[in-house]
Amino acid sequence: MGGAGILLLLLAGVGVGGAWRPPKGKCPLSCSCSKDSALCEGSPDLPESFSPTLLSLSLVRTGVTQLKAGSFLRVPSLHLLLFTSNSFSVIEDDAFAGLSHLQYLFIEDNEIGSISKNALRGLRSLTHLSLANNHLETLPRFLFRGLETLIHVDLRGNPFQCDCRVLWLLQWIPTVNASVGTGACAGPAALAHMQLHHLDPKTFKCRAIELSWFQTVGESALGVEAFSYQGEPHVVLAQPFAGRCLILTWDYSLQSFRQEEELSAPSVVSCKPLVLGPRLFVLAARLWGGSQLWARPGPDLRLAPLQALAPRRLLRPNDAELLWLDGQPCFVVADASKAGSTTLLCRDGPGFYPRQSLHAWHRDTDAEALELDGRPHLLLASASQRPVLFHWFGGRFERRTDIPEAEDVYATRHFQASGDVFLCLTRYIGDSMVMRWDGSMFRLLQQLPSRGAHVFQPLLIARDQLAILGSDFAFSQVFRLEPDRGLLEPLQELGPPALVAPRAFAHITMAGRRFLFAACFKGPTQIYQHHELDLSA
């Protein structure tokens, strides 16, 4: 028995079905009673009445198997209550309801299956609580909520599993104005025998995330971009088979995404939005018929064609990116034809016009704009050579270096974490790669097996740096950057439904909810919702 061993002043009884209820008659033969207290041992045959002025009760080695809600309503004057050497399957919510004067509660040396989180609710005078030696592996979160008068809590002698379920307790102990005896961990093996008060809550990884299916957009797509217009998040999909750029917005009534507008763009491969105040521009890069720039002058107007874009240079565009140079918006369009050239188009008056041709004859498949050392850079992936890095110098892009050991790279995407710049390099077959900038070049950090990958895209969703490796032959994999190791670790597979030839991903926050769009070339676009899970709950 714990600290209440000298306080065996408590009486209890057994009701029908093993649930305890205060007796209402004479003192049972197996109990010792006085004017203000009673102690019972064994399985007493309890009478029907009991003094409502009783101050202390004790229950020792009885047949009590559960404490139900309101078990002590007939003895509201109790100041001390003790249970020892019993076997409880459960202590229910509000088991001690009505005991507003109770100061001492000792539940010690029992076998307890579980304690409900509101079992101690209403004990507003409680000063001493002992749950020692009850074979408890965990305690429910918020068990001690509302117990503002506690002076001492004894939790020793329990085989606590020191996993995420105990995190709330570690966070609670420093905040309470009471002494707490915690005892040691029984598991997991790495923490066995360690005292609870020696554990650091910051070392517990108790937050998980999950991406679950939310909605399907029927037509296939090659690209997806998120943007904000007039304070509302939007998404634009490049749908080559439907021959359009499709703009989606949130329907607050239906709580789903709906079409807002579409613009005609046969054989489109990329729809790149740009918002300048009330004006919305969309660059539609097309394989045939020439790329176009569409414009919406104001929120109450519709998109309309504004200009044809570099018809002699953009013969087979494969990707388009937006970047800002010297304070002006520009587009760079990667061209995959031998006769065309990757072209930088910058704003000049009402439209966008060629500023520079890059990388002619190299059949570029992807462009990525990024900032290194405080200057704009551009990374071009090509079917004919390793990715080449350009830097902005003297009003034009100049070649700076290439990326070593990066053959057959289809596309590149970058992200920043802890002050470092990382690259995700997509390879169709072989190993896709993660690289980190060291101040002069990108160096290999990690390799991940690719099976038909056209996209390896990093995304920062809430606090999580994710990277999604698409696959034409298997489930697409979601990875999360582990800050301690600086490496991507597997998180989950996307699906069901499975993605069919994914080509691009984008995320958007809408009405306090976070969504991931997955554009698929051979199947419908799928939308997933991002959920945060608290494993300590």
N, C-alpha and C positions, 0 to 999 in steps of 0.2 A: 504494500500500500504506500502511496505517496505522502505528501505533507499533511494530509487530513487523517492520518492514522490515529491521532490522539483525539479526533473529533467525531467518534462513532456515536452520534446523537440523533440519528436519522431513521425514520421508519417509513416503510412502504408496503404495498401489497400487490397481489396478482389478480387481475380481472379475467373475464371470460376470454378464451383464446390466447392467453399469455400476455395480453396488453395490460400495462400497469394502470391502476386507478386508485385513488385514495380510499381507504376503508371508511365505513360510516357507522360502525358499532363499537363494541368493546375491543380492548386490546387483544389481538390473536394470541393463541397459546404459544406460538413460536416467536413472539415479539416481547421485548421488554419496554414498558411504557412508564412515563412519568407525566406530570401535569403538562409540560411544554415540549416533551421530546419522546421519540420512540425509535427502537432499533429492532429490525426483523432479520432473521436468518433462516434459510430454508424456504419452503413453499407454504406460507401461512394460509389458513382458511379465513379470509378477511370478512369482517362484518360489514353492515350496510352504511354505517355512519362513522364520522370521524370529526374530531374537534377542529373547527375552522381557525382556532387560535393557536394551533401547533406551530412551534418556532423552528424545530429541527427534525429532520427525517433521515433515516439511514436504511439502505437496502443492501444486504450482503448475501451472496450465493443463493439467490432466489430464482424462481422460474420466469422472471421477467424477460421477454424476448424482444420487445419493442416499446418505444416511448412515442405515443401518438400525440397529435396536436391537442392541447388543452388538458393534458393529463393531470395537472395540479390546480385546476380552477377551484376545487373545494378547500384548498389550504392556502389561501392568499397571504397569510401572515408569515410564511416561512422566511427565515433568515439564513438557514443553512440546509443544504441538501447534498447527500452523499450516496454514490453508487459504487460498489466495489465487488469484484469477483463474480460478475454476471456475464451473460452472453446476449448482446443486442444485435439483431439483424439490421435495425435502423433506428436512428433518432430523428423523428420527423420535424418538419417546419413547425414552429410555434409550440414545441413540446413543453416549454416552460412558460407559456402564456399565463398572465395573471399574477406572476410572482414579482411584482414591482418592488417588493422589499427585500428580495433575496440578495445577500451579500457574499455568501460562500457557496460555490458549486464545485464539488469534487467528484469527477467521473474517472475512476482510477482502477487499474488492474482488471480491466474487463476485456472481453472479446467483442469488438464492435465492427459490424460490416460496413456501415456508412453513416455519415452525419450529414443531414440536409443543410444547405447554406443558410437558411433562416431559422435553424433550430434554437439559437440563443436570442432570437428577437424579443424585445420587450424587457430585458433584464437591465433596467436603467440604474439600479443600485449596486450592481455586481462589482465587487472589489477584488475577489480572489477566485481564480478559475484554474482548475487542474484537469487536464486531459492526459495525464501521464500513464504510460504502460498499458495502452489500449490496443496494441497491434495495428495502429493506423499507418497506412502507407502514404496517405495524403489527406489534406483538409480542404474543404470547398472554399473557393474564393468568396470574400465578403462575410465569412463566418463570424468575424468579430465586429462587423459594422454596427455602429450605434452603442457599443459598450464603452462609453466615454469615462466611466468611473473606475476602470480597472487599475489595480495597483500591482498585481502579480499574476503572471500566466505561466503555468508549468506544462510543457509539451514533451518532456524528457521520456526516454524509454520506448518511443515509437519507431518502428523501422521505416522511416520516411524514404521514399524514392525521390531523390533530388534531381528531378527533371523539371520540365516547364511547369508542372502542376504546383511546384513549391515556390515558384518565382514570386507570386503575389505575397507570400508569407515573408520572404526576404525583404521585399520592398516595404511591407507594413511594419516590421519590427523597429526600424529607426524612427518611425513617425509616432509611435505610441508612447505615452507618458507612464510606462509601467516596466517593471523588470520581467524579462522573458527567459525562461529556461527552455532551450531548444533541443538539446540532444544532438545525435550524430546521424549521418546518412547511412542507410543500409544498401543503397544502390543509386545509380548504376555503378558498375565495378570500379570505374575510374575515380569515383568520389566516395567509395565505401569507407566508413569510419571517420570521415571528415566532419567536424562540427559545423552545424548549419550557420552559426554566426561567423564562420571563416569564409563562407562562400561570397563571391562578388556577383551581384545581380547583373552587372554589365556583361559578364561572360556568357550569359544564357541567350541562346538563339531561339526565341519563342514566337517569332512572327513568320508566318508562311503566306504565300500568295498562290492563287489559282486562277487560271484563265478558263472560263466555261462558255459554251456556245450560247449566243443570244439571238442572232437574226441572220437570215440569208438574203442576199441581193442576187436576183436570178441570173443575170448575164455574167459571162466571164470578163476578166479585166487583166490588163498588163501592168497597170500602175494605179497607185492610190496616194493622194496627198490631202493632208489636213490643213485648214486655214481658218482664220477668224475674220468675219466681215460684219461690220456694224454691231460689234459686240457679241455676235452669235457664232459658235463653232460650226464649221461646214467641212464636208469631205467631197473631193472630186475624184471620180474613177475614170480611167482611160479604158474604154470598151471598144476594141477594134472590130469585133464581129457585129456589134450593134451599131458601129459607125458613129460614135458620139463620145463626148465628155459629159458625164452625168454628175450633177451636183446634188448632194444630199444634205438635208438638215434634220433637226430633231423635231418630232411631232409631240408636243407636250400633252396632248389629249390621249393619243394612243400609246405614248411612252415607247416609241420606236423611231427608227430613221425612215424618212420618206423623201421622195424626189422633190426638189425645188425647181430645177431648171436643167435643160440639156442643150448642148450646142453640137451641130452636125460636124463630124470629123471622121470620115471614112478612113480606115487603115491607121487609126491613131495609135501611137505607142506611148505617148506621154502627154499628160495635161498638167501644166505647171502654173499654179495661181500666183498672183502678185496683187497685194492690196496697197493702194496709195490713197489714204483718206477715204473719200466716198467712192472712189473709182476702183473697179475690179478688172484686172487683166487676166486672161488665161491663154498661155501659149499651148497650142495644139501641134505637137510634132507628129508628122504623118509620113508613112512609107511611100505613099503615092499621092499625087495631086498637090504636093507642096505643103509646107508647114505654114500655119496661120497664127496671127495674134487676134484674139477677140477682146472686146472691151465693154464694160458696163459703166456709163458715166455717173450713175447715181443709184441709190437703193431702190427707187421706184421704177427703174428701167430694166430692160432685158439685155442680155449679152448680144453683141452684133459683131461681124467681122470688121477688123480695123485695118489689117495689112497682111500681105504675103511676106514671108520671112526668107531672105537670102535664097531665092529659088535656084541659083546656079551653084551654090555651095552645099546646101543641105539636100542631098539626093537620097540618102537612106538613113535618116536619124534613128538612133537607138535609145537615147536618153537625153533628158534636159534637166538642168539645175539652175537655181536662182542664186545670185551672189551680189554683194554690194562692193563697188570699187570706187574709191575717192568720193564717197558719199552718193553715188548714183547706182540705181538698180541695173543689173545686167543679167542676161541669160547666157548660158553656155550649152550648146547642143552638140552631143557626140554623134558623129556621122560614121557609119560602118561601111560605106562604099569606097571603092578604090578611087573613083573619080571625084568624090566629094571631099569635104574637109570639115573637121570639127571647128565650130565657129563661135566666137564671142560676140554677142549682140548687146549693145548698150543703148540706153534711152537717149534720144536726140529729138527734141521737140515733142510732137505728139506720139511718135512711134519708137521702135527699136531697130537699129541698123547695125550692120557688121562693123566691128571694131578691130577684130584680128582673126586670122585663120591660124589654126593650131594643128600640128600633128598630121599634116597631109599624107595620104597614101598608107596610113597605118591601120585603117579599118577599126576605129575606136568603138568600143562597146559600152563604155560607161564613163561618166564624169562625176567627180566629187569635189565640192568646194570646201575648204577648211582653212583654219588660221593656225599658223605656226610661228613662234617667235614674234608675235604681234603683227604679222604681215599676212595678207591674203595669199593663199596657195591654191593650186588646182592639180588634182590627180586624175590622170587619164589611163583607163585600162584598155588594152588593145588585143585583138586576135593575133597580131603579128609580133609582139614583143612584150617585155616586162612592163608593168605600170610605170609611168613617168610622172615625176613631180615637177611642177612649174611654180615659180614665185612671181609676184607682182613687183615689177621694177621698172621705173621710168615710164609709166603709163602703158605697159604691156607685160604679158606673161613671158618669162624667160625660163628655159629649162634649168632645173637645179640638180636633180639626180634621178636615178631610177631606184626601184626596190629590188634588192638582190634576192635570189632564190625564190622568185615569185613568178614562175612561168605559168602560162595557161590560166591566168586570172581573168575571170569574166567581169567582175564588178568589185568595187570597193566602197565601204562606208566607214565613217569615223565616229568616235565618241570620246568624251572627256570624263575622267574620274580621278579624284584626288590630285588634281593639278597636272596629270599626264594625259597625252593624246594617244589614243589607240586606233588601230585600223582592223576592220573585219574584211578579209579578202575572200571572195567567193570563187571556188573552183568546182567545175561540173563533176569531175571524177577525180578521186585522189583525196587530198586533205585540204580543206579550207583552213585559213590561218588567221591568227590574231597577232598583230605586231604592235610595238610601242615605240614612240619617238624618243630618241636619246639625245636630241639637240642637233644632230647632223644627218641622221637617217633613221628609217624605221627598221627595227630589228625583231626577229621572230621571238614570240613569247609562248605561243600555244598552237597546236594543230588539232583539228577536229575532222573525223572522217566525213567525206561528202559522197552522197549517192544521188547523182542527178540534181545538183544544186545550182540554181540561177540567182539565189538571193541569200545573203548572210547579213541580216540587218540589225543593228543595235537600236534600242529604244529605251528611253528613260521614262518609266511609268511610275508615278508617285515617287517613292524613295528607291525604287529598284532599277538598277541598270541591267536590262535584259538584252539578249541577242538571240535572234531566231534564225535557225539554219533550215531553209526550205529544202524539200526533196520531191523529185518527180516519181520516185520509186518506193518511198517508205513514208512513215509519219514525219512531219516536220518537228524539229526539236527546239525547245525553248531552254536557253541557258541564262543563269544569273551570275553576275560578277560578285565574287566573294571578296570583300575589301581586305580581309586579313591576308589572303593569299595572293590577291591581285590576278586571279584566274577565273575563267568562266566555268561554272559547275552546272551539270544537268539539273533542270527544274521539272519539266514535264513534256509530254508529247501533246501536240495540238490535235484535238479531235476526241471523240467523234462530233460532227462528221469530219472525215479526213479531208485535208486540202488536196486538190487535184492540180498539180503543176503550179505551185505558188510562185509569184513573181515580185510581189512587193507587200510591205506591211506599213501601217501607220496607226497611231493612236490618237484618241481625242477624249477630252473630258467634257461631259455634258450633264447638267443637272446634278452635279455632285457625284456622278458615276463615271468610271473610266472604261473605255472600249478600245479594242484592238481590231483593225480591219485587215483582212488577208485577201489580197487580189490574186485570183487564180486564172491561169491561161486556159485550162481545159475543164473548168468547172465554175460554179457560182462563187461570188465573193462571200466569204463568211465573216461574221462579226462575233467577237468574243468579249465577254465582260471580265474585267479584272477585279478579283476579290482579295481582300486581306483577311487572313485568319489568325486569331490570337490563340496560340497553343497553350497558353497559361490559363485560359478561362475554364 
